[in-house]
Structures are given as structure tokens and as C-alpha cells.
Amino acid sequence: MCDEQGFSGKFEISKKSIFTHIHDYFSKPTQLLSVTIYTFSILWTFGEAAIQFSGAKPRGWYSYLVLIIFSLFTAFCWRVYKYLSYVPEGFENESSKSQKIAHLQRPFWQFHLAKVLLEKKLTPIEKELEDIENGKVFLIAMKPESFQSYINWSRSSTANLLKMLDVAKQLLLFDFPKALQSTKEKPATPIEILETVNTISRFYKETVEFERSLRKVIPSEELKQLHGLQLGWSDIIRKAVRQLFDFIEQICESDKNEEKNIEYIIEFGDVENIDEYSREIDRLLERRDEIEYAW
């Protein structure tokens, strides 16, 4: 980027404390009591049946105490299972790995969560783009009505690319780090990270749709060179998104006990072939009448 701008701020090491886990674990005592009573009732029923058929004599209250202790143990184990498998609100359709990260919230959890979510959501979009570029996807293409209509369409593509760059700067330089930032006053939340990643994912897919739209146009013989120069223009945005992974990896590998200044730089680079594109479009415009006549 030619202009320096972006997000800066202090990030606290965010994690869910053991006291919070204990509080949440015992937040539903009626469930523990219900499972304890249910388990005790079953064991007591089978025990009484065994006594009736075998004629054995139970050891008074000692036998009931054993049943109570075992019932409590079963209830606590069941509650551990339910607590560890808890799905945070909004994560019902996400992977079990991301659900666990969002729930347990160990140190640097927000960065691990963002990494897992980005990887899951962007990988199929990357595969779709790869198939399009390798000619594995059939696209219904059409030829523009005239030379001028093609030029107008081409210029709108450059305008759309600039708009995409503006959106990319907002999402990658401001919204994404803001969603991950955690302070004592405002801790990071899993749902905010998920929503931000979903927004980035939708935007990432739009860049692929941009490439798809380029391949839906059939250029004339005269315009093939110009058209080919436009393919891959949105790669600069996808490369910028991929740089997020390097930033996240850097944070995840940091020492939680060490204060560290981490500089997060997104380089969008230059659009490839833009100079050749400008020269080619000027050359074609000089032959406008000739090309229009042969169209």
C-alpha cells in the first residue's frame, strides 16, 4: 500500500479462568440433582430386584451410601461431558474444533479461533477458483453487443476492482484486528469473531465471482489480448487475505508471559499488467471505427 493506515491498539492475553469454568460447570445444579436421582433410582430398583431373587441381605445404610456415591459420581461425569460438548450460541453449524476453542477459551483463543474459521471457510472458495482457472467449470459466456459496450464493461471492471480494494482495506486493516482485540474493558467475543470471518469469507467469494465474470465474456479476436490482461486482477486482494494467516501464526506462537510488539502489515501490491492494459486500450481506441465496422 502506498498510504500508511490501519489499526493499532493493545491486546490483552484473553482466556477463560478456572473459576469461570467452575462457575459455569455448577451453573445448572438441577441437572446434577436430576441425574443423581435418576441414576440412584435405577441402581436401587435393580438392587432390590437382585435381593428379591437371590435372597441376599443388604448391609443396611452402607449399601445405600455406595449407591448414592456412585450416583453422584455418574452425575458429575455426565456434567463434565455436557460441559465440554457445549456449543456456544451462533456456532451450531461450525466445526467441533472451533466450537471447543470458542467455549474453553484458552490463552490466545481468539487467534486460534480465527485461524480455524478462516481455513474452513476460505478453502472451498480457493478450490472453486482453482477449478475455474483450470477450465474445470462450465461458464455460459456471451459476446458484447459492440466494441464500445466491451470498453464500457472493461472500464467498469477496473472501477469495481478499486471498490474491492476499499472494502479489503476496511475488513483487513480495521474490522479483523478490532474483532480479535481483547482488553479488560471490552474482551473479545466468539460471535463477533465469527461474524467478522463470515464477512471476510463472503467478500473473498465476491473476488472469485469477479474472476468468474471476466471469463463469462467472449472477446473478439482484436480484444483477446486486452481481455487476457485483466484475468487475475483480483489476486492482489486474495493474497492480502492470505497474509492474515501469517499474522495469526505469529500471535499463536508468542509467549503468553512476554510483552511483545507485533507489527501487522498487509501489502496489497500492484495490479499486474495495468500498464500494458492502459497501452492496449489506447491502441484499440485509435482503431475504434475499424473494429466497430468488423464487429
N, C-alpha and C positions, 0 to 999 in steps of 0.2 A: 504494500500500500504506500502511496506517495504521501498521504497525510496521516499523522500520528493521532490516533484516537482510540478510545476503548475504556474498559472498566478497570478500576483499581480499588482495592479495599483489603481489610484484614480478615483472614479466615481463622476461626477458632476450630480446635480439634473437637468435632461433634461426635458424641456417642451416647448410647442409652446406658445409664448407670445400672449397677446391680440392684440398687434399691428400687429403681423404676421397674425392673424386671420382676422383683419380688412383689411389688405393689400390684402390678398387672396380673401376676400369677394368682394372687389371692383376691382379685377383684370380683370374682364370681363364687363366693363361698357356698351359695345354694347348690351349685353344680357339684361341688365336692361332697356336700352333705347328701345329695340325692344319689350319687354313685355309691357312696359308702353304705347307705341304707339298702340300696338295690342289691349290691354285692352281698351284704350281710344276710339279706332275706333269702337269696338263692342258696348260699352256703348253709344257712340254718335249716332250710327246707330239705336239702339233700342229706344234711347231718341227721335230722330227725328221722328221715326215711331209712337211713342206714341203721340207726339204732333200733327201729321197729323190726327190721328184717333180721338183724344179726343178734339182737338181744344184748348188745354191749351196754355197759353203764358209763355214761359220760362223767368226766371228772369235775362236776359242779361248775362253778363260775370260771374255772380255769379254761374250760373248753370254749365258753362264750368269749372270754378275753382274747383267746387266739383268733377266733373268728372276727372279732372287732378290729384287732391289729391288722389282720390280713386284708380286711375290707378297706381300712384306711390306706394301707399301702397301695392297694389296687386303685383307689380313687386318686391318690397323688400321682401315680404313674400315668393314669389316664389324662389327668390335668396337664402333666408335662407334655404329653403327646399333642393335646389340643392346643396348648400354648405355642409349641414350636411350629405347628402347622397352621397357625393363624394367618389369614390373608388380609393385609391392610386394605382399607377402602380404596377402590379405584384400580386395584391390582388383580382383580378377579381373572382377567384374561391374559395376564403376563406370565412369564416363566416362573417355575418354582424357585429358581435361584434368585431372581430379582425380588420375589415375594419375601424370601428369607432375609435378604440384605435389608430390605425396607423395614422389616419387622424387628430384627435383632439389633440393627444399627450399631455395629462395632466401629472402632476408630476408622476414620476416612470412609465411612459407609456411603456417603453421598457420591463420592467419586467412583467407587466400585459399582454403585447402582447405575450411574450414568453410563459407565463403560458397557455394562451388561445390556442395558436397554438400547443403546446406540447400535451395538453389534447385532443384536437380534433384529432390529427394525430396518437397518440400512443394508444388511447382507442380501436379502431378496431383491432389493431395488438395484443393487450393484449387479446382481446376476441378470436381471431384466435388461439393463443397459448393455451388458456384455453380449447377450443374445441378439439385441438389436444391431449392435456394431458388427457382429459376425454373420449377419444375414439369416438368423435363425427365427426371425419373427416376420410374418407377412404383414405388410402395411399397404392399405389401399391408397395409392398415390394419384395425384391429379396434376395436369399441366395448367399453369396460369393462363388466363384468357389472352393476355398480351404481354409484350415486353415491359411496358410501363407498370402493369399490375405486379409483375415479378419484382421490379425495382422497389415498388412501394412495400411489398411484402418483406423484401430483404431489409429495407431500412427499419421496418417495424421490429424485425428480429434484433437488430442492434439496439434499438430503444428498450426492448424487453430485457435484453442482457444487462443493460445499465440498471434497470429496475431490480433485477435479481441481485445484482451486486449490493444495492442499497439494503435489500432485505437480509442478505447474508451478513452484512456488517452489523445490523441490528441484532440478529439472532446470535451470532457467534461472538461478537465483541461485548455485548451488553447482557442480553437475556440469559444466555447459558451460564456465564460465571455468576450472575446475580442469583440464579436458582440454586447454585451449589454453595453459595456463601452462607456460612453459619456463624452467628455471633450470640452472645449471651442475651442480647435484647431480642434478636429475631433468629431462632435456629432454623436450619434448613428443614424442609418437609418433603417426604417421599412423593406426595401427589403433585407438588409444584415441579419437582424434577421430571416426573413422568409427563406432565403436560408440556413442559418445555421441549423434552426429547420428541414427543409426538409432533410438535410444531416443526421442529427441525426435520423430522422424517417426512412430513408432508411437503415441506419445501424442497427437500432432496429429491423427492419423486417428481416435483414440478420441473426440476432441472433435466430429469430424464425425459419428461414429456416435451420439453423444449427440443431436445435432440431428436425425439420421435417426429415432431412436427417438421423438422428440416428434411427428414427422409420421406415425408409424405408429398413432397413437391417434385414434379418431374421437370427438370430444366431442359431447355432446348440445347442443341449442340453448341451454340455460341455461349451459353451460360453455364456449361458444365464446370469449367474451371472456377468461375466465381462461386458457384454453389458449393463446390468441394472445399473451398477455403473457409466456409462457415461451419463445417462439421467439426464438432469437438470444442466449440467456443465455451460452452458451459463447464468444461473440465476444470477451469480455474476455481470455480465455486466448490465443486466436489472435492478437489484437492485441499481446499481450505477446511472443509468439514472433516476430512480425514486427519487433519492436523490436531483436531480435538483429542484424538486417541493418544498422541504423544504427550499432550498436556496432562491428561488424566493419568497416564502411566507414571509420569514424573511425580505427581502428587501421591499416588498409591504406594510408591516405593520410598517415600520420605519417612524419616524417623519421627514418630509422633511426639517424642520428648525433645525435639530440637526445633528451635525457631528458625525459619528459613524464608528467604525472599525468593519467590519463584516468578520469573517473567514469562508471561504467556503471550506469544506473538503469533498472529495469523497473517500469513503472507499470501495475498491473492495473486500476485504476479501479474504479468501482462497477457492480454488476449493474443493467442497465436495467429499469425497470418493477417493481422489487422492492416499492416502497411500494404501488403500485397493485395488485400481486398480493396483498399481505397484506390490503388492504382488501376486495378482491373475494372472497377465500376466506372472510373473516369474514362477509361479507354472505350468501354462499351457505350457509354452515353454519347461519346463523339460519333458513334455509328448508329445512333438511335433509329434514324429513318430507314437505314438499310436493314437493320434487324427486324424492325416492325413490319417492313414490307415482306420479308421472308418468313414471318411468323405463321 
